[in-house]
Amino acid sequence: MSTPTGEVYRIDWLPGTDVLHGTCHCGAEHTAQDPVEMWEWMLGHPEGHQPPERTA
C-alpha cells in the first residue's frame, strides 16, 4: 500500500504460518499474527517504530 505522499507500507504473509511480516516506509519491521495489530503498528508511526541502524 502506498499513501498520497508516496510512503510505502508492505505486509507479507509468511507461507505455512499465520504470521504477517510488515515493513514500514521508515524501514522498521514488525511481525504479528493479527492483521489489525499489524495495521495499527504501521499507522501508529512513530510509536513502536525502531528503524534499523544505518551503517556508512
Contacts in CASP RR format, 6 or more apart in sequence:
PFRMAT RR
TARGET T0000
AUTHOR 0000-0000-0000
METHOD contacts of the structure
MODEL  1
MSTPTGEVYRIDWLPGTDVLHGTCHCGAEHTAQDPVEMWEWMLGHPEGHQ
PPERTA
1 8 0 8 1.000
1 9 0 8 1.000
1 10 0 8 1.000
1 11 0 8 1.000
2 8 0 8 1.000
2 9 0 8 1.000
3 9 0 8 1.000
6 25 0 8 1.000
7 25 0 8 1.000
8 25 0 8 1.000
9 22 0 8 1.000
9 23 0 8 1.000
9 24 0 8 1.000
9 25 0 8 1.000
9 42 0 8 1.000
10 22 0 8 1.000
10 23 0 8 1.000
11 20 0 8 1.000
11 21 0 8 1.000
11 22 0 8 1.000
11 23 0 8 1.000
11 35 0 8 1.000
11 38 0 8 1.000
11 42 0 8 1.000
12 20 0 8 1.000
12 21 0 8 1.000
12 22 0 8 1.000
12 23 0 8 1.000
13 19 0 8 1.000
13 20 0 8 1.000
13 21 0 8 1.000
14 20 0 8 1.000
14 21 0 8 1.000
14 31 0 8 1.000
18 33 0 8 1.000
19 31 0 8 1.000
19 32 0 8 1.000
19 33 0 8 1.000
20 31 0 8 1.000
20 32 0 8 1.000
20 33 0 8 1.000
20 35 0 8 1.000
20 38 0 8 1.000
21 29 0 8 1.000
21 30 0 8 1.000
21 31 0 8 1.000
22 29 0 8 1.000
22 30 0 8 1.000
22 31 0 8 1.000
22 38 0 8 1.000
22 42 0 8 1.000
23 29 0 8 1.000
24 30 0 8 1.000
24 42 0 8 1.000
24 45 0 8 1.000
24 49 0 8 1.000
24 51 0 8 1.000
26 45 0 8 1.000
26 46 0 8 1.000
26 49 0 8 1.000
26 51 0 8 1.000
27 51 0 8 1.000
27 52 0 8 1.000
28 48 0 8 1.000
28 49 0 8 1.000
28 50 0 8 1.000
28 51 0 8 1.000
28 52 0 8 1.000
29 52 0 8 1.000
30 38 0 8 1.000
30 41 0 8 1.000
30 42 0 8 1.000
32 38 0 8 1.000
32 41 0 8 1.000
41 48 0 8 1.000
END
